[in-house]
């Protein structure tokens, strides 16, 4: 008999329908492919494979049932006009709070919104990007940084929107705060070393120009200095630390910087390789290339940046090939200095080739690939210095052989060489002194806030560790006064950011005057927050200093463009006698908590803690 199939009774659901319903519910729920877990020993995690991402033409947040892709490596999409959405999770599995830093290592992104979603659904949005005011970014740094604080066992969801007219390249790392500070110090030291080498060589050749009046030395110096400015732009220093007026025009900086690099290089190469006389066709091609770079810089001021950056990339590659071609043809001519130029060109092509492939998404973005252009340019600059010195040596040898034919000129030639050696020794000594002064200026700039001229957060953090150890050794107290200007955003919104800068400078001067009276270390801690460090002060002394600060700041209005305003502050005062089991961050957290209590209590007041050790 044939088996009969009966339909389901009314009100019953088949297993297949249950499976379809479950699949539909799963698709409607947001799933984060990557969740980074942090433990007590967590230092850093490179965010590449496993990130969920979505490209779309508008800035609307993706719908809950939207389809997301999962990355296999660093997110790199080349020149892409779409808006990129990224999401992942962060879970603190330790029994202690975690202070984390999300580091987006490519600083030339126009707009970056980092949305931190708590387990309760509350959102905190951080607005980053090189076209946004620096005051909107919580941490002043060449990279785009977002602080994330996780309670023990807490898990946050991170949603990121990225829009840029440059290359869509998103290398990211999640750091613990302490590990990030150490990494930043290492990276800054590396950058300063590289810049110091290039600037030192430039100053040395500038001194040679002053002494010898050889134009090639001058243009080589200009070439190196403009090259440093391009490095600083790509590494974020220009946008992070220059004044806001220049930051607003940052997209126009790169075309002019490239034009200056190309022009000074060509003006240096032409006489160094003797092109106008030996190869006039190549000399004209280089002159046309130089004029094209200047024209492109002018045109870039009137066209969309998305178009200008592509033209600039093509121009940079074309100009490099023409310069390398001129050097190669002179090497074929057996002009000895040109061999250094060919070597320089080889490193330039390798570095720029890797950079272009990385920026356009053809190869994986790594620290080495992102630095390839910088390394190639640096080695090229060194070989160009050898090219110039070799040209001078070649000409000296040629003159020497010519003068050897005349016996009467030998003595004069020896005297001239001796004089040149003495001048060179003097120049080397002068260059050493200039380098020492430059290093002193660089060190001062690295620990000073450029706006208020107080110490910056980096210097304060180092000083806190030193004084914390000293207080433990001598059983002395340590006090931190953390103050925040009340309603400072209202000053910027009402009077504008220039007025806000004037206000910050004035308040910083008043804080410095109080700090000098009590031998306190004063620093700008970030935005409108300032901090003072006191050692071996009693509770009453520290309270008196905090009251002196509160009174000094508000006792007279702050003059600003367009009028004057009365400024008040909220102060958190934490004092402790450090023990060997304490941490410098303990007193900072205590002062920060007290500051927020002062703000919650109505502002324009002081909240302080007793002078007891923090266990």
C-alpha positions in Angstrom: 0.0 0.0 0.0 1.1 3.5 -0.8 1.9 5.6 2.4 -0.4 8.6 2.7 1.0 12.0 3.8 -1.4 14.0 6.0 -1.1 17.7 6.5 -0.3 19.2 9.9 -3.2 19.8 12.1 -4.5 23.3 12.5 -2.4 25.3 15.1 0.8 23.1 14.7 4.1 24.2 13.3 6.5 21.9 11.4 10.2 21.7 12.4 11.2 23.3 9.1 9.1 26.4 9.8 10.7 26.6 13.3 14.2 26.5 11.7 13.2 29.3 9.2 11.8 31.4 12.1 15.0 30.9 14.1 17.2 31.9 11.1 15.1 35.0 10.6 15.5 36.0 14.2 19.3 35.5 14.1 19.6 37.6 11.0 17.6 40.4 12.6 20.0 40.5 15.6 23.4 42.3 15.4 26.2 39.8 15.7 29.8 41.0 16.3 32.2 38.7 14.6 35.2 39.8 16.7 35.1 40.4 20.5 38.5 41.4 22.0 38.9 40.1 25.5 41.2 42.0 27.9 42.7 40.5 31.0 44.9 41.9 33.7 48.0 41.4 31.6 46.5 42.9 28.4 48.8 45.2 26.4 47.6 45.5 22.9 45.6 43.8 20.1 45.9 44.5 16.4 42.4 44.9 14.9 42.6 43.4 11.4 41.1 40.0 10.7 37.6 39.3 12.1 36.2 42.8 12.0 32.8 43.2 10.6 32.6 46.0 8.0 30.1 47.5 5.6 30.5 50.0 2.7 27.5 52.1 1.8 27.0 55.5 0.1 25.4 57.4 3.0 26.0 58.0 6.6 22.9 56.3 7.9 23.6 53.7 10.5 23.1 50.2 9.0 19.8 48.5 9.8 19.8 45.7 12.3 19.2 43.1 9.5 21.9 44.6 7.2 24.5 42.3 5.7 28.1 42.8 7.0 31.3 41.4 5.6 34.1 40.1 7.7 37.7 41.3 7.2 40.6 39.0 6.6 43.3 41.6 7.2 43.7 45.3 7.7 40.8 47.2 6.1 42.2 49.0 3.0 40.0 50.1 0.1 42.2 52.6 -1.8 40.4 55.7 -3.2 36.8 54.8 -2.3 34.1 57.4 -1.9 31.8 55.1 0.2 31.3 55.4 3.9 32.8 52.6 5.9 31.1 51.1 9.0 33.0 48.8 11.3 31.9 47.0 14.4 33.4 44.7 17.0 33.2 44.1 20.8 35.5 44.6 23.8 35.1 42.4 26.9 37.0 43.0 30.2 37.4 39.5 31.7 39.6 40.8 34.6 38.5 41.8 38.1 39.8 45.3 37.7 38.7 48.2 35.6 40.5 48.6 32.2 41.5 51.9 30.7 42.0 51.3 27.0 43.0 53.3 24.0 41.6 52.6 20.5 44.4 53.8 18.1 43.5 54.5 14.5 47.0 54.8 13.1 46.2 56.6 9.8 45.6 60.2 10.8 44.5 61.6 7.3 40.9 60.4 7.5 38.4 63.2 7.2 35.6 62.1 9.5 35.7 59.2 12.0 32.8 58.6 14.4 33.6 56.1 17.2 30.4 55.0 19.0 30.9 53.1 22.3 27.8 51.2 23.3 27.5 50.1 27.0 25.7 46.9 28.1 22.7 49.1 29.0 22.5 50.5 25.5 23.9 53.9 26.4 26.1 55.4 23.6 29.1 57.7 23.8 30.2 59.2 20.4 33.8 60.4 19.8 34.2 62.7 16.8 37.6 62.4 15.2 39.2 63.3 11.9 41.6 65.7 10.4 38.9 68.0 9.2 37.3 68.3 12.6 38.3 70.9 15.2 41.1 69.6 17.4 39.1 70.7 20.5 36.5 68.0 19.8 39.1 65.3 20.2 39.7 64.1 23.7 43.4 63.2 23.3 45.8 65.5 21.4 47.9 63.1 19.4 49.1 62.6 15.8 46.9 59.5 15.6 43.1 59.3 16.0 42.5 58.1 19.6 39.5 57.0 21.5 39.6 56.3 25.3 37.5 53.3 26.4 37.0 52.5 30.1 35.6 49.0 31.0 34.3 48.0 34.4 35.2 44.5 35.7 33.4 41.9 33.5 31.9 44.6 31.3 31.5 44.2 27.5 31.1 47.2 25.2 30.2 47.2 21.5 32.2 49.5 19.2 30.7 50.9 16.0 32.8 53.1 13.8 31.9 55.3 10.8 34.7 56.5 8.4 34.4 59.0 5.6 37.4 60.4 3.7 38.4 61.8 0.4 41.9 60.3 0.7 42.7 56.6 0.7 40.3 54.6 2.8 42.9 52.8 5.0 42.0 51.9 8.6 44.9 50.3 10.5 43.8 50.0 14.2 45.2 48.8 17.5 43.5 48.4 20.8 46.0 49.3 23.6 46.0 49.3 27.4 46.6 52.9 28.4 50.1 52.2 30.0 51.2 50.2 27.0 50.1 52.9 24.6 52.0 55.5 26.5 55.2 53.4 26.2 54.6 52.7 22.5 54.0 56.4 21.8 57.2 57.4 23.5 59.1 54.8 21.4 57.4 56.0 18.1 58.0 59.7 19.0 61.7 59.0 19.7 62.0 57.2 16.3 60.3 60.1 14.5 62.4 62.7 16.2 65.5 60.7 15.4 64.5 60.5 11.7 63.6 64.2 11.6 66.7 65.1 13.5 68.9 63.3 10.9 67.3 65.0 8.0 67.2 68.4 9.6 70.8 68.1 10.8 71.9 67.2 7.3 69.9 70.1 5.9 71.4 72.6 8.3 74.9 71.3 7.5 74.4 71.8 3.8 72.9 75.2 4.5 76.0 76.2 6.3 78.0 75.0 3.3 76.0 77.2 1.1 76.7 80.2 3.3 80.4 79.5 3.2 80.8 78.3 -0.4 77.8 80.1 -2.2 77.1 76.9 -4.1 73.3 76.9 -5.0 73.1 73.1 -5.0 73.7 73.2 -1.2 70.9 75.6 -0.7 68.4 73.6 -2.8 69.4 70.4 -1.2 68.7 71.9 2.2 65.3 73.2 1.0 64.6 69.7 -0.4 65.3 68.0 2.9 63.3 70.5 5.0 60.2 70.2 2.7 60.6 66.4 2.8 60.4 66.6 6.6 57.2 68.6 6.3 55.6 65.9 4.1 56.6 63.2 6.6 55.1 65.2 9.4 51.9 65.6 7.4 51.5 61.9 6.7 52.3 61.0 10.3 49.7 63.4 11.7 52.0 65.9 13.4 50.9 68.8 11.1 47.2 68.3 11.9 47.7 67.5 15.5 49.9 70.3 16.6 49.6 73.3 14.3 47.1 76.1 14.9 43.5 75.7 13.8 43.7 78.1 10.9 46.4 75.9 9.2 44.5 72.7 10.2 41.4 74.0 8.3 43.5 74.2 5.2 45.3 70.9 5.7 44.0 69.4 2.4 45.8 72.2 0.5 49.1 71.6 2.4 50.1 68.4 0.6 50.0 69.7 -3.0 52.2 72.7 -2.1 54.5 70.5 0.0 54.9 68.1 -2.9 55.5 71.0 -5.4 58.2 72.3 -3.1 59.8 68.9 -2.8 59.8 68.3 -6.5 61.0 71.9 -7.4 63.9 71.9 -4.9 64.9 68.4 -5.9 65.0 69.4 -9.6 66.8 72.7 -8.9 69.4 70.6 -7.1 69.6 67.7 -9.6 70.1 69.9 -12.7 73.4 71.5 -11.8 74.6 68.5 -9.8 74.3 66.2 -12.8 75.4 69.0 -15.2 72.2 68.4 -17.2 71.7 71.8 -18.9 75.1 71.3 -20.7 75.3 67.6 -21.2 71.6 66.6 -21.6 69.5 69.7 -22.4 66.4 67.6 -23.4 66.2 66.0 -20.0 66.9 69.4 -18.4 63.8 70.8 -20.2 61.7 67.8 -19.1 62.7 68.4 -15.5 61.8 72.1 -15.8 58.4 71.2 -17.2 57.9 68.7 -14.4 58.7 71.4 -11.8 56.2 73.9 -13.4 53.6 71.1 -13.6 53.9 70.6 -9.8 53.4 74.3 -9.1 50.4 74.4 -11.5 48.9 71.3 -9.8 49.3 73.0 -6.4 47.4 76.0 -7.6 44.7 74.0 -9.3 44.3 71.8 -6.2 43.0 74.9 -4.3 40.0 75.1 -6.7 39.0 71.4 -7.2 37.7 68.6 -5.0 40.3 67.1 -2.7 39.3 63.6 -3.9 40.4 64.5 -7.4 43.4 66.5 -6.3 44.9 63.6 -4.3 44.6 61.2 -7.2 46.3 63.8 -9.5 48.9 64.3 -6.9 49.6 60.6 -6.7 50.0 60.3 -10.5 52.2 63.4 -10.5 54.5 62.1 -7.7 55.0 58.8 -9.5 55.6 60.6 -12.9 58.0 63.2 -11.4 60.0 60.4 -9.6 60.3 58.5 -12.9 61.5 61.5 -14.8 64.1 62.4 -12.1 65.3 58.7 -12.0 65.5 58.7 -15.8 67.7 61.8 -15.9 70.0 60.2 -13.3 70.1 56.9 -15.2 71.0 58.6 -18.5 73.9 60.4 -16.8 75.1 57.1 -15.3 75.1 55.6 -18.8 77.2 58.7 -19.8 79.6 57.3 -17.1 79.3 60.5 -15.0 80.5 59.1 -11.7 78.3 61.1 -9.3 75.2 59.9 -11.2 75.7 56.4 -9.8 74.7 57.7 -6.3 71.6 59.3 -7.9 70.6 55.9 -9.5 71.0 54.2 -6.1 68.9 57.0 -4.5 66.3 56.5 -7.3 66.1 52.8 -6.7 65.3 53.2 -3.0 62.8 55.9 -3.9 61.0 53.7 -6.4 60.9 50.8 -4.0 59.5 52.9 -1.1 57.0 54.8 -3.2 55.9 51.6 -5.0 55.2 49.9 -1.7 53.4 53.0 -0.4 51.2 53.3 -3.5 50.3 49.6 -3.4 49.5 49.9 0.3 47.4 53.1 -0.1 45.4 51.6 -3.0 44.7 48.4 -1.2 46.9 46.1 -3.4 49.0 44.9 -0.5 48.5 44.4 3.2 48.9 47.4 5.4 51.6 46.9 8.0 53.9 49.2 10.0 56.7 48.4 7.5 54.5 49.0 4.4 53.1 52.3 5.9 56.7 53.5 6.6 58.2 52.3 3.3 57.8 55.7 1.6 59.4 57.5 4.5 62.3 55.0 4.6 62.8 55.2 0.9 62.8 59.0 0.9 65.3 59.1 3.9 67.7 56.7 2.2 67.3 58.7 -1.0 68.2 61.9 0.8 71.4 60.3 2.2 72.4 59.1 -1.2 71.7 62.6 -2.6 74.1 64.0 -0.1 76.7 61.5 -1.2 75.9 62.5 -4.8 76.6 66.1 -4.0 79.8 65.3 -2.2 80.9 63.0 -4.9 80.2 65.7 -7.5 82.4 68.1 -5.5 85.1 65.4 -5.1 84.9 64.6 -8.8 85.3 68.3 -9.7 88.2 68.6 -7.2 89.9 65.6 -8.8 89.5 67.1 -12.2 90.9 70.4 -11.2 93.7 68.7 -9.4 94.7 66.7 -12.5 94.5 69.9 -14.5 96.6 71.9 -12.1 99.1 69.1 -11.7 100.1 69.8 -15.3 101.2 73.2 -14.2 104.0 72.8 -11.6 103.7 76.3 -10.3 100.1 75.7 -9.2 100.8 72.7 -7.0 101.7 74.8 -3.9 98.7 77.0 -4.3 96.4 74.0 -4.6 97.8 72.4 -1.4 97.2 75.7 0.5 93.7 75.8 -0.9 93.0 72.3 0.2 94.3 73.0 3.7 92.1 76.0 4.0 89.1 74.1 2.9 89.8 71.4 5.4 90.0 74.0 8.2 86.7 75.5 7.0 85.1 72.1 7.0 86.3 71.4 10.5 84.8 74.7 11.6 81.6 73.9 9.9 81.4 70.4 11.5 81.9 72.0 14.9 79.2 74.6 14.1 76.9 71.9 12.9 77.4 70.0 16.1 76.4 73.0 18.2 73.4 73.6 16.0 72.3 70.0 16.4 72.6 70.3 20.2 70.5 73.4 20.2 68.0 71.8 17.9 67.8 68.8 20.2 67.2 71.1 23.2 64.4 72.9 21.3 62.9 69.6 20.3 63.0 68.3 23.8 61.4 71.4 25.2 58.7 71.2 22.5 58.0 67.6 23.2 57.2 68.3 26.9 55.4 71.7 26.5 51.8 72.4 25.5 52.0 74.6 22.4 49.1 76.8 23.3 49.4 77.5 27.0 53.2 77.0 27.3 52.6 74.8 30.4 54.0 71.3 30.6 52.0 68.8 28.6 50.4 65.5 29.8 53.4 63.4 28.7 55.8 65.4 31.0 53.3 65.4 33.9 52.8 61.6 33.7 56.6 61.1 33.8 57.0 63.6 36.7 54.2 61.9 38.6 56.0 58.5 38.5 59.3 60.2 39.6 57.7 62.0 42.5 55.6 59.0 43.5 58.8 56.9 43.9 60.5 59.8 45.8 57.5 60.1 48.1 57.7 56.4 48.9 61.4 56.6 49.5 61.2 59.6 51.9 57.7 58.8 53.3 56.3 62.1 52.1 52.9 63.1 51.0 51.9 63.5 47.3 49.0 65.8 46.3 47.3 66.2 42.9 45.0 69.2 42.1 42.9 68.5 39.0 40.8 71.5 37.8 38.4 71.9 34.9 37.2 75.2 33.5 33.4 75.4 34.1 31.2 75.6 31.0 34.2 76.1 28.7 32.2 74.7 25.7 29.9 77.6 26.1 32.8 80.0 25.7 33.8 78.4 22.4 30.2 78.3 21.2 29.5 81.9 22.1 32.7 83.7 21.4 34.5 81.3 19.0 37.5 79.1 19.3 40.1 82.0 19.1 38.4 83.5 22.2 38.5 80.1 23.8 42.3 79.9 23.1 42.8 83.3 24.7 40.8 82.2 27.7 42.9 79.0 28.1 46.2 81.0 27.8 45.1 83.5 30.5 43.9 80.8 32.9 47.2 78.9 32.3 49.2 82.0 33.2 47.2 82.4 36.5 47.7 78.7 37.3 51.4 79.1 36.6 51.7 82.1 38.9 50.1 80.2 41.8 52.1 77.1 41.1 55.4 79.0 41.2 54.6 80.3 44.6 54.2 76.8 46.0 56.8 75.0 43.9 54.2 73.0 42.1 54.5 71.3 38.7 51.7 72.7 36.5 50.5 71.1 33.3 47.7 71.2 30.8 46.1 67.8 31.1 43.8 68.0 28.1 41.3 70.3 26.6 40.2 72.7 29.4 41.7 70.5 32.2 44.8 71.5 34.1 46.7 69.7 36.8 49.2 70.5 39.6 51.5 68.2 41.4 52.7 68.9 45.0 55.1 67.0 47.2 55.4 67.0 51.0 52.4 69.2 51.6 50.0 68.7 54.5 46.2 68.4 54.0 45.7 72.0 55.1 48.5 73.4 52.9 47.2 71.6 49.8 43.7 72.8 50.6 45.0 76.4 50.9 46.7 76.1 47.5 43.5 74.8 45.9 41.6 77.7 47.4 44.2 80.1 46.2 43.8 78.7 42.7 40.0 78.9 42.8 40.2 82.6 43.9 43.0 83.7 41.6 41.3 82.3 38.5 37.9 83.9 39.1 39.0 87.1 40.9 39.1 89.2 37.7 37.4 88.7 34.3 39.3 87.3 31.4 39.6 89.7 28.5 38.8 88.1 25.2 38.2 89.5 21.7 34.8 91.2 21.9 34.5 91.6 25.6 35.4 89.8 28.9 34.1 86.9 30.8 34.3 85.6 34.4 35.7 82.1 34.6 35.2 79.7 37.4 36.7 76.3 37.9 35.8 73.0 39.6 38.7 71.4 41.5 39.4 67.9 42.7 42.2 67.6 45.4 43.6 64.2 46.2 46.4 63.7 48.7 48.1 60.5 49.8 51.2 59.1 51.4 52.3 56.6 48.7 53.3 53.1 49.7 55.1 50.4 47.8 51.8 48.7 46.9 50.3 52.0 45.4 50.3 53.1 41.9 50.6 56.7 40.5 47.3 56.2 38.7 45.5 55.8 42.0 45.9 59.4 43.0 45.0 60.6 39.5 41.8 58.5 39.6 41.0 59.9 43.1 41.5 63.5 41.9 39.3 62.9 38.8 36.5 61.4 40.9 36.6 64.4 43.3 36.6 66.8 40.3 33.4 65.2 39.0 31.9 65.4 42.4 32.7 69.1 42.5 31.1 69.6 39.1 28.0 67.6 40.1 27.7 69.6 43.3 27.3 72.8 41.2 30.8 73.7 40.1 33.0 76.6 41.3 34.1 74.6 44.3 36.7 72.2 45.7 36.2 68.5 46.7 39.2 67.0 48.5 40.3 63.7 50.0 42.1 63.0 53.3 45.8 62.5 53.3 45.7 58.7 53.7 47.6 56.0 51.8 45.7 54.4 49.0 46.0 50.6 49.5 
